[in-house]
């Protein structure tokens, strides 16, 4: 069996795809997997470490709101992307194409739907967010099946041939890694202190990093809290380490990137992050309380909708970007992490929202679809 997965640009599309591919590799030994993504996205850095996955980069760029000339260039690139995808599909000859959302998923899934009969290929799309993205909204009438992470997302696909709620798959390591003293020591942290994990997704978030910088004086005086900050930027990592070292701030550890984010999640008492769909799937699957700062520039405001979904179920607190400058960052953290009752309640509610069998559910849908195509 040959399966082609398409999507990329950010970890939000790539990591769920990796979770699916890992599950496929575990349960289907004879499955051959290929991945279509961007040349500059996180997939170009991560996927070469997976020798069983054939990675095919294509020329493509996403649309940007309010930027006419940039969007014209993106549309021109789309013709190249379609040509690239056609060449890959004809060469790889998949039985199934799975689109993980985002502009990088469009060419392969669209071509697969057009070539369904001559090539015998089935197509599936997966939507990670509460509100469906542009690519999936366009593609869904053409594909054989739509998979969504949230039941409420079904309203965006009214004419889908088949639609199933599976949840958003996460990498197995998040479910297997436990809180251990050795992890604290590896990060240079104190197991006796409350640990706050601050990160902004696969590309970091400047506003979160800046907020930590502004909090350095109060942070240096805090004896109960320590922060594990992931910047997403090597230069920022060096400058923060230097500045905090000069200020004698000992309860902050800075990394540009952590390969095993499951370790950081395992020791976190509170997670401060953006509200990307995959981040929230990881948070809820691990049952972690969260302080979310939705990215205002996200397409269709989907991060706000993701965050409100958790907030409405008392699984997180939300802080708007504008309030990050009006109120001290450390105050937001202390009010959350030092409120033991609130922290426990959010953790319990978060755990209840977690969909830890998403990969298994998706694999079941894949098997059913392919078995139906063969009859």
C-alpha positions as CSV (number, residue, x, y, z in Angstrom):
1,X,0.0,0.0,0.0
2,X,1.2,3.5,-0.9
3,X,0.0,6.6,1.0
4,X,0.9,10.2,0.1
5,X,0.5,12.8,2.8
6,X,0.5,16.6,1.9
7,X,0.8,19.7,4.1
8,X,3.4,21.7,5.8
9,X,4.8,25.1,6.6
10,X,4.2,25.0,10.3
11,X,4.3,22.3,13.0
12,X,0.5,22.5,13.3
13,X,0.2,20.7,10.0
14,X,3.4,18.6,10.1
15,X,3.2,17.0,13.6
16,X,-0.2,15.5,13.2
17,X,1.0,14.1,9.9
18,X,4.0,12.6,11.7
19,X,1.7,11.0,14.3
20,X,-0.3,9.4,11.5
21,X,2.8,8.2,9.7
22,X,4.3,6.8,12.9
23,X,1.0,4.9,13.5
24,X,1.0,3.6,9.9
25,X,4.6,2.4,10.3
26,X,3.8,0.6,13.5
27,X,0.6,-1.2,12.3
28,X,1.2,-1.5,8.5
29,X,4.7,-2.9,7.9
30,X,4.3,-3.0,4.1
31,X,3.0,0.5,3.7
32,X,5.1,2.9,1.7
33,X,4.8,6.6,2.8
34,X,5.6,9.8,0.9
35,X,5.2,13.4,2.0
36,X,4.7,16.5,0.0
37,X,5.6,19.8,1.7
38,X,7.3,23.1,1.4
39,X,11.0,23.7,0.9
40,X,11.3,26.2,3.8
41,X,8.8,24.8,6.3
42,X,9.6,22.8,9.4
43,X,9.0,19.6,7.5
44,X,12.1,20.2,5.4
45,X,14.2,20.1,8.6
46,X,12.3,17.3,10.4
47,X,11.4,14.7,7.8
48,X,14.9,13.8,6.6
49,X,15.4,12.2,10.0
50,X,12.7,9.7,9.1
51,X,14.4,7.4,6.6
52,X,11.2,5.4,5.8
53,X,9.4,8.5,4.5
54,X,10.0,9.9,1.0
55,X,10.0,13.7,1.3
56,X,9.1,15.7,-1.9
57,X,9.4,19.5,-1.5
58,X,7.3,21.6,-3.9
59,X,7.4,25.3,-5.0
60,X,4.4,26.9,-3.2
61,X,3.6,29.9,-1.0
62,X,0.5,30.8,1.0
63,X,-1.8,33.8,0.5
64,X,-1.4,36.8,2.7
65,X,-4.3,39.1,3.7
66,X,-4.2,42.5,2.1
67,X,-1.0,41.9,0.1
68,X,-2.1,42.0,-3.6
69,X,1.3,41.6,-5.3
70,X,2.5,38.9,-2.9
71,X,-0.7,37.0,-3.6
72,X,-0.3,37.3,-7.3
73,X,3.1,35.8,-6.9
74,X,1.7,33.0,-4.8
75,X,-0.9,32.2,-7.5
76,X,1.8,32.0,-10.1
77,X,3.7,29.6,-7.9
78,X,0.6,27.5,-7.6
79,X,0.9,26.5,-11.2
80,X,4.5,25.3,-10.5
81,X,3.2,23.5,-7.4
82,X,0.5,21.7,-9.4
83,X,3.1,20.6,-12.0
84,X,5.4,19.4,-9.2
85,X,2.6,17.5,-7.5
86,X,1.4,15.9,-10.7
87,X,4.9,14.6,-11.4
88,X,5.2,13.2,-7.8
89,X,1.7,11.6,-7.9
90,X,2.4,9.9,-11.3
91,X,5.8,8.7,-10.1
92,X,4.7,7.5,-6.6
93,X,1.3,6.2,-7.7
94,X,-0.4,6.3,-4.2
95,X,-3.6,4.5,-3.4
96,X,-4.5,7.3,-0.9
97,X,-3.7,11.0,-0.6
98,X,-4.2,12.6,2.8
99,X,-4.3,16.4,3.0
100,X,-3.4,17.9,6.4
101,X,-4.6,21.4,5.6
102,X,-2.8,24.5,4.6
103,X,-1.7,25.7,1.2
104,X,0.9,23.0,0.8
105,X,-1.8,20.3,0.9
106,X,-3.9,21.8,-1.9
107,X,-2.0,20.7,-5.1
108,X,-1.7,17.0,-4.3
109,X,-5.2,16.5,-2.9
110,X,-6.9,18.5,-5.7
111,X,-5.0,16.5,-8.4
112,X,-5.8,13.3,-6.6
113,X,-9.5,14.0,-6.6
114,X,-9.3,14.7,-10.4
115,X,-7.3,11.6,-11.1
116,X,-9.5,9.3,-8.9
117,X,-10.8,7.1,-11.7
118,X,-7.7,6.8,-14.0
119,X,-5.3,6.2,-11.1
120,X,-7.6,4.5,-8.6
121,X,-6.6,7.0,-5.9
122,X,-8.8,7.9,-2.9
123,X,-8.5,11.3,-1.1
124,X,-9.0,12.4,2.5
125,X,-8.6,15.7,4.3
126,X,-8.0,16.4,8.0
127,X,-9.0,19.6,9.7
128,X,-7.2,20.4,12.9
129,X,-8.8,23.7,13.9
130,X,-12.3,24.5,15.3
131,X,-12.8,26.7,12.2
132,X,-11.9,25.1,8.9
133,X,-9.1,26.5,6.9
134,X,-9.4,27.9,3.3
135,X,-7.7,25.0,1.6
136,X,-9.9,22.4,3.2
137,X,-13.1,24.5,2.6
138,X,-12.3,24.5,-1.1
139,X,-11.2,20.8,-1.3
140,X,-13.9,19.1,0.7
141,X,-16.6,18.6,-2.0
142,X,-14.1,16.8,-4.1
143,X,-12.6,14.4,-1.6
144,X,-13.9,11.0,-0.5
145,X,-13.9,11.7,3.2
146,X,-13.4,14.6,5.7
147,X,-11.9,14.0,9.1
148,X,-12.3,16.7,11.8
149,X,-10.9,17.3,15.2
150,X,-14.0,18.8,16.8
151,X,-17.7,17.8,16.4
152,X,-18.6,21.5,15.9
153,X,-16.4,21.7,12.9
154,X,-18.7,19.6,10.8
155,X,-20.8,22.7,10.0
156,X,-18.1,23.9,7.6
157,X,-18.4,20.8,5.4
158,X,-22.2,20.6,4.7
159,X,-21.9,18.7,1.4
160,X,-19.1,16.3,2.4
161,X,-19.5,12.8,1.0
162,X,-18.5,11.4,4.4
163,X,-17.4,13.2,7.6
164,X,-16.0,11.7,10.8
165,X,-14.8,13.3,14.1
166,X,-11.5,11.7,14.9
167,X,-9.6,14.2,17.0
168,X,-6.2,15.7,16.2
169,X,-3.4,13.1,16.3
170,X,-0.3,13.8,18.4
171,X,3.0,12.0,18.6
172,X,3.0,8.9,20.9
173,X,5.8,10.3,23.0
174,X,3.5,12.9,24.5
175,X,1.4,10.1,26.0
176,X,4.3,8.0,27.1
177,X,6.7,10.5,28.8
178,X,6.2,10.9,32.5
179,X,7.4,13.6,35.0
180,X,10.8,12.5,36.2
181,X,13.5,14.2,38.2
182,X,16.1,13.4,35.5
183,X,14.1,15.6,33.0
184,X,14.3,18.6,35.4
185,X,18.1,18.1,35.8
186,X,18.6,17.7,32.0
187,X,16.9,21.1,31.5
188,X,18.8,22.7,34.5
189,X,15.6,23.1,36.5
190,X,14.6,22.6,40.1
191,X,12.1,19.8,40.7
192,X,10.8,21.6,43.8
193,X,9.6,24.7,42.0
194,X,6.5,25.2,39.8
195,X,7.6,25.0,36.2
196,X,6.0,27.2,33.6
197,X,6.6,26.2,30.0
198,X,6.5,29.2,27.6
199,X,6.6,28.7,23.9
200,X,5.0,30.1,20.7
201,X,4.9,27.1,18.4
202,X,7.4,25.9,15.8
203,X,8.4,29.4,14.9
204,X,8.3,30.9,18.4
205,X,6.4,34.1,19.3
206,X,8.2,37.4,19.9
207,X,5.5,38.8,22.1
208,X,5.9,35.9,24.6
209,X,9.7,36.2,24.6
210,X,9.4,40.0,25.1
211,X,7.0,39.5,28.0
212,X,9.5,37.2,29.7
213,X,12.2,39.8,29.2
214,X,10.0,42.5,30.9
215,X,9.3,40.2,33.8
216,X,13.0,39.5,34.6
217,X,13.1,41.7,37.7
218,X,10.0,40.1,39.3
219,X,11.2,36.7,38.1
220,X,14.5,37.0,39.8
221,X,12.6,37.5,43.1
222,X,10.3,34.6,42.7
223,X,11.3,31.6,44.8
224,X,8.4,29.3,43.8
225,X,8.3,29.7,40.0
226,X,10.7,28.8,37.2
227,X,10.3,29.3,33.5
228,X,11.3,27.1,30.6
229,X,11.3,29.4,27.6
230,X,11.5,28.2,24.0
231,X,12.3,31.1,21.7
232,X,12.3,29.5,18.2
233,X,15.3,31.8,17.4
234,X,19.0,31.1,18.1
235,X,20.1,34.7,18.3
236,X,17.2,35.5,20.8
237,X,18.3,32.5,22.9
238,X,21.9,33.9,23.2
239,X,20.8,37.4,24.0
240,X,18.3,36.4,26.6
241,X,20.8,34.1,28.3
242,X,23.4,36.9,28.4
243,X,20.9,39.5,29.7
244,X,19.4,37.3,32.4
245,X,22.9,36.1,33.4
246,X,23.9,39.7,33.9
247,X,20.8,40.3,35.9
248,X,21.4,37.1,38.0
249,X,18.1,35.5,37.1
250,X,18.5,31.9,38.0
251,X,15.0,30.6,37.5
252,X,14.8,30.9,33.7
253,X,16.1,28.4,31.2
254,X,16.1,29.3,27.5
255,X,16.2,27.0,24.4
256,X,15.8,27.9,20.8
257,X,14.1,24.5,20.1
258,X,13.5,21.2,21.9
259,X,13.4,18.1,19.8
260,X,11.5,16.1,22.5
261,X,8.7,18.6,23.5
262,X,7.1,15.7,25.4
263,X,9.8,16.1,28.1
264,X,9.0,19.8,28.5
265,X,5.3,19.0,28.7
266,X,5.8,16.2,31.3
267,X,7.4,18.6,33.9
268,X,5.2,21.6,33.1
269,X,2.7,22.7,35.8
270,X,1.4,25.4,33.5
271,X,1.8,25.9,29.7
272,X,1.8,29.4,28.3
273,X,1.5,29.3,24.5
274,X,-0.3,30.3,21.4
275,X,-3.5,28.5,20.5
276,X,-2.6,26.5,17.4
277,X,-4.7,23.4,16.9
278,X,-1.8,20.9,17.4
279,X,-0.5,22.7,20.5
280,X,-4.0,22.4,22.0
281,X,-4.3,18.7,21.1
282,X,-1.0,18.1,22.9
283,X,-2.1,20.2,25.9
284,X,-5.4,18.4,26.3
285,X,-4.1,14.9,25.6
286,X,-1.5,15.5,28.4
287,X,-4.2,17.1,30.7
288,X,-2.2,20.3,31.2
289,X,-3.7,23.6,32.4
290,X,-2.9,26.4,30.0
291,X,-2.6,30.2,29.7
292,X,-3.3,30.9,26.0
293,X,-2.3,34.0,24.0
294,X,-4.0,33.5,20.6
295,X,-2.1,34.9,17.6
296,X,-4.2,37.7,16.2
297,X,-2.9,37.3,12.7
298,X,-3.9,33.7,12.3
299,X,-6.2,33.1,9.3
300,X,-9.9,33.7,10.1
301,X,-9.0,34.2,13.7
302,X,-8.9,30.5,14.1
303,X,-6.6,30.6,17.2
304,X,-9.2,32.6,19.1
305,X,-11.8,30.1,18.2
306,X,-9.6,27.3,19.3
307,X,-8.8,29.0,22.6
308,X,-12.5,29.9,23.3
309,X,-13.4,26.2,22.8
310,X,-11.1,25.3,25.7
311,X,-12.1,28.3,27.8
312,X,-15.8,27.5,27.4
313,X,-15.0,24.2,29.1
314,X,-12.9,25.7,31.8
315,X,-9.7,24.1,30.5
316,X,-7.6,27.2,30.1
317,X,-7.4,30.9,30.7
318,X,-7.0,33.4,27.8
319,X,-4.9,36.6,27.7
320,X,-5.2,38.9,24.6
321,X,-2.0,40.1,23.0
322,X,-2.8,43.7,23.8
323,X,-3.0,42.8,27.5
324,X,0.4,41.4,27.5
325,X,1.8,44.9,27.5
326,X,-0.8,46.4,29.8
327,X,-0.4,44.0,32.7
328,X,2.8,42.3,34.0
329,X,3.4,39.0,32.5
330,X,4.5,37.5,35.8
331,X,1.2,38.5,37.3
332,X,-0.8,36.5,34.8
333,X,1.4,33.5,35.5
334,X,1.3,33.8,39.3
335,X,-2.5,34.2,39.4
336,X,-2.9,31.0,37.5
337,X,-0.1,28.7,38.7
338,X,-0.3,29.6,42.4
339,X,-4.1,29.0,42.5
340,X,-3.9,25.3,43.3
341,X,-7.6,24.7,43.1
342,X,-8.0,26.4,39.7
343,X,-4.9,24.7,38.4
344,X,-6.3,21.2,39.3
345,X,-9.7,22.0,37.9
346,X,-8.2,23.2,34.5
347,X,-6.0,20.1,34.4
348,X,-8.9,17.8,34.9
349,X,-11.1,19.6,32.3
350,X,-8.2,19.6,29.9
351,X,-7.7,15.8,30.3
352,X,-11.4,15.2,29.6
353,X,-11.1,17.1,26.3
354,X,-8.0,15.1,25.2
355,X,-8.5,12.7,22.3
356,X,-5.7,10.3,22.8
357,X,-6.9,7.7,20.3
358,X,-7.0,10.1,17.3
359,X,-4.2,8.3,15.4
360,X,-6.0,5.0,15.8
361,X,-9.3,6.4,14.7
362,X,-7.8,8.0,11.6
363,X,-6.0,4.7,10.7
364,X,-9.4,2.9,11.1
365,X,-11.0,5.3,8.6
366,X,-8.1,4.9,6.2
367,X,-8.5,1.1,6.2
368,X,-12.3,1.3,5.8
369,X,-11.9,3.7,2.9
370,X,-9.3,1.6,1.1
371,X,-11.2,-1.6,1.6
372,X,-14.3,0.1,0.1
373,X,-12.3,1.3,-2.9
374,X,-11.1,-2.3,-3.6
375,X,-14.6,-3.8,-3.7
